[in-house]
């Protein structure tokens, strides 16, 4: 899988205080939820943690991730916040939803609410 690097995005609003709690929303543990790069481990209205077999770009890079929802496919820009190696071929990735529009934000908030019951997702193609 290739990841496009977008150098036109302004990241000046980011603060990189190491160790500071930056989570704005509660997270929901997910089971059997998938996106285009792997298995979603947990999800919130502002981001998700994904287990993947792909080699990921560096933190700060932005790319599109697709989720299949009951309302259709949702493509959302995500910024990589961190990457951890968790096995020989697997990584965990912290993704922040990057500047979602009002409709995407609403769908993501609904998905985060439904993820507790796993009734809002199906496997991504």
N, C-alpha and C positions, 0 to 999 in steps of 0.2 A: 504494500500500500504506500502511495506517495502522499506526502503532506505538503500542501502549498504554503509557502512562507509569505505572509502579508506584511510588508514593511511600511504600508501607508497608514497603519492603525496607530493612533496616539495613545501611548501607555503612560503619559505623564501623570495621570490621576492615581497611579498605583503607589502605595507605600509598601515597602518591603521590610517591615519590622519582623525580624526572625523571632519565632517563639510566641508571638502575640496571637491571641485568639481572634480570628477574622470571620468566623462563621456567623452569618446574619440570620439564618433560618435553621430550624430543627431538621434533623435528617431522619429518613425512614430506611430501615434495613430492607433490602429487596432480595427476593428469591426467584430465580428463573427469568429475570428481566434482562434483556439484551439490547445493545445498541450496535452501531456499525463497526465499532472497534473491539467489542468484547462484552463481558458480563457486567451489568451494573450491580455493584455491591451495596451501595446506599445512594439515596437521592434526596435533594432538598429543592426548594424553589429557586435557589441560586447556583446550584452545581451538583456534581455527582462524583462518586469514586468508582472507577472501572478497573476490572482485571482484564489484561490484554496480553496477547502474544506478540503484538507489533512492537518494533523498536520505535519509540516515540521521539518527537522533536524536543528541543530544549524548553525549559520552563519559560513562559511568556509568549510562546508561539500560539497562534490562533488558527483553527481549522473547523470544518463543518462536521458535525456528528449527527446521524439520523437515528431517531427513535420511531418505532412503529406503535401507534396508539390506536385506540378504538375509533378515534376521529380521523385517522389516516396517518400518513408519514409526516413527522415533524423534523425538519432540518434546522439545527440551531448552531450558531457559532459558539465555540468553546475555547477558552484560554487554558493552557496547561499551567497549573499552579505548582505541581510537584510530580515527580516520578520516583517510585521505589522499586527496586528489584526484589521480587519475592520468590523466585525460583530460578532454575537454570534458563528457562525460556519464557517466564512470565514476569509481568510487572503490574504494579498497581499505580493508577494515575488519578490525581485529583484534578478535576476539570471544573472551571467556573463558567457558567453561561455568560457569554459576552454580549452585552447590549441587546438583549432580546426586545423585539417590538411589543406593543401592548397585547396583541393577540397571542404571540408566543409566550409571553410572560403569564398570561391567564391559563393557557394550556399546561405550562410547566407547573404552575401552582396546583392545578387540578390533578396532574399526574403524581405530584409528590403526595397529595392527599390520598390518592387511590393506591399508591404503591404499597401501603401497609397491608392491603388485601390482595395485591397483585391482580386486580381486575381491570387495570387500565392499559396493560401492555400485552403485546405479543411479539414473537421473535422478529427481529429486523432481517430483511433480505440482504 
